[in-house]
Amino acid sequence: MNGRIPEWIKMKIPGGENYVRLKRATVSVHTVCLEAKCPNIGECFCGGSAAFLILGDCCTRSCRYCAVRHGEPLPADHSEPVRIADAVAELGLSFVVVTSVTRDDLDDGGASHFAACVAEIRRKIPSCGIELLIPDFSGKSGALERIFESRPDIINHNIETTRTMFSELRPQGDYDFSLSVLRRIAEAGFPAKSGLMIGFGETPDDIERTMDDLLHSGCSMLTIGQYLRSHKEGFPVARFYTPDEFDSIAEKATRMGFRHVLSGPLVRSSYHAGIEAGRGQIG
């Protein structure tokens, strides 16, 4: 394809009082909004919401679609959970998403750091809802149990792409293992959520089979968005789906049995997280 961005994918230039306030409040912490170049940065920042990125801004894996830099990360900063909670309190958020780069170098993959963030946010803002968007922790012993013990409101683990594209795009991950992570989340009694990007070259049947895999793994909440190339070396976009096609995918997912579905060109896994959790705001 010629790579031209279609007219229905429109990203507003961020600005305004809330945007400036959020950037000021998060100067000592990382947000996915900035690090992953989220297309909703204008809407979410101006709405006073953000997804926090913990454990640094350098990932130990190198997925072909991702804008986050990869390499050898710095040691975990144990003051970070307090700074995250301080930023949440300063912004007056009622729902937050906490995620991380993948840290295969850490003994528990960073699970204890996630738990510390939950504890600090609960201590400082007890009413705040929390979604954790976790990596697979490389299957390290006790990691998921540590996440469960922290008692977040929602646990998200993104499948990211269809089985047919997974090994090419996520060579250091495993499709079936990601499904097993979601299964364990659901079996532990938490709402299990996942996200899927499309536009890599998958077929409609690939999308439906992946949704079926997610559903049968216990996933009840699903986000589906258009893959957008974030840098010139990134994996090329094979197809731009239309808004009507995203609506059709959402209708199919709902018929299949998903409890909550968000599907659209600019939808990302943290988009409207507060609304889907019943908190009445974008989280």
ABEGO torsion letter per residue (X at the ends): XAGBBBAABBBBBBEEAAAAAAAAAAAABBBAAAAAGBAAAAAAAAAGBBBBBBGEABBABBBAABABBBEBBBBBBAAAAAAAAAAAAAAGBABBBBBBBBBAABAAGGAAAAAAAAAAAAAABAABBBBBBBBAGGGBBGAAAAAAAAGBABBBBBAGBBAAAAAAABAABBAAAAAAAAAAAAAAGBBBBBBBBBGAGBBAAAAAAAAAAAAAAGBABBBBBBBBBABAABBBBABBBBAAAAAAAAAAAAAAGBABBBBBAABBAABGAAAAAGAGBBX
